[in-house]
């Protein structure tokens, strides 16, 4: 039990380290191109392409969330602990 | 010059600097992380649902700063990045634990035999299939963490978030092409031995994200990503 807890803690630390390194790299090194100056927001119609992509993305997100909710409980119910 | 610290422009007036772009972003981050762990998956979507509902109300009220399309697409990318990162990181670092082995081999029995057959027998532990191990290391150390941070920076309307989303979108396309080849060539060993034989179709459905993400990123009004 303690053995597992130590390994899982190490995994969380490693994960945070990896994500932290990429955040550092992204925020410090990536902007090689200049950001255009912010323009005054105008009320424009949302392009049709964006609407379609949003709907597709929303349904895929729902699919992912169903997977997130069901996967581990399903594993435990079907196969139990290893 | 990159305007790293400037607040988001919502109407020509300087707004005081806020922690999040939208007030519900704290809920959104918590929901994405909880969902993405998979282990805590049953809780995550509830928190994420609350966040999306709050954000949807702000869109309806016209008080939102971030376009709704950006919220939905980036939330999908973030959850997708996390649910790929989390199981692979279990396999990389915690394949000897009860939790890790239960989760990964259970997934293997359901969808992909590579995560079950000869598990923990290879030199690096965890998955024994060499092509899967190669993709796993690329995903855990490069693509998925990059995807997660870029999605969050994109949600926070940072300039580098938009740029990083494009880079990780192209890398994701690269992963999809290679992974599809690997899965197809090992089909008999990986998919045919799994419980439902659905794995090939499932991963292909969700790995299609570059096909709708990249057109969005290249047509969006990038002047709004100016934090």
Interface residues (C-beta under 8 A of the other chain):
Chain A: X3 X4 X7 X8 X10 X11 X14 X15 X18 X19 X21 X22 X23 X26 X27 X30 X31 X32 X33 X34 X35 X36 X37 X38 X39 X40 X41 X46 X47 X49 X50 X51 X53 X54 X56 X57 X58 X60 X61 X63 X64 X65 X67 X68 X69 X70 X71 X72 X73 X74 X75 X76 X78 X79 X80 X81 X82
Chain B: X1 X2 X3 X4 X6 X8 X9 X10 X11 X12 X35 X36 X38 X39 X41 X42 X44 X45 X48 X67 X68 X69 X72 X73 X75 X76 X79 X80 X83 X85 X89 X90 X93 X94 X96 X97 X98 X99 X100 X101 X102 X103 X105 X106 X107 X109 X110 X140 X141 X145 X146 X148 X149 X150 X153 X158 X159 X160 X161 X163 X164 X167 X195 X205 X206 X209 X212 X213 X215 X216 X219 X220 X222 X223 X224 X225 X226
